[in-house]
Amino acid sequence: MNTKIDANERYVFLCEDSIEGIFTAVYNAFAKRHGHDKNHIQIADQYYNQELLTTYIPVNTDFEKAVKVARTIQDKIGDDVYEFIQKASVSSDPEKADAIYRVIILALKMGKKVLSYLTEPNVAFLMELERSTNNEIQKLLQFLRFEELKNGFLFARINPKCAILPYLAEHFSDRFSGENWIIVDTVRDSMLIHEIHKGCSLMMTSDIDFDAFTPEYSEDEELWRKLWKTFVDSIAIKERINPRLQMQMLPLRFRKYMKEFHPD
């Protein structure tokens, strides 16, 4: 007996929250040939309601498929569009996956002009995510605080909205090329490790609660922390303190690991 396919059936591809996972889902969505209007890409760990006439398809991240999609974007559309999508993909917004899929479909028709097509909702949405990612990167380049541990390593913690850790690698590798250092993203259990005069490695870890981690500092670090806090306090002019402006320039969420905002 032939099975009749309902014309209204939808297909939801459930993928990992990473650019590799999203690109794998994009590859599979194209390969299935259901018709793009029937497809939807969803981050797997985000809450969603089961809908009627909808087939939910789990997507296992496949790096070969992801690379094929990445190369297609770079070769047929351009590096600018690829970098734009890449930065949008590190956002924590759950709607990013399907928007990336829609923009890729559009970009394969329009080419680089897609970045100027701001009246298209998905392009405008990704532009907003990319802008938010860039803002987060710029703020953390300014606000990140290293501390010297007892073993000589420089150690820093961040709690960003976006998964921007890889975007900090080039800046700090250049600035501290002669140091061993670690930057930990306490939200995503990931860390960037740099060895003296070598490149960076991005690692995932769930064995240590770095948010509650109490490091052992070097003697010099203890001294410099006290000197820095004394300096910050001494240059403040009480009559000119403006909490509202301070909040605007340095939001509370960036102060968690900044020692000048914590008592001894």
Disulfide bonds with the S-S distance in Angstrom:
none
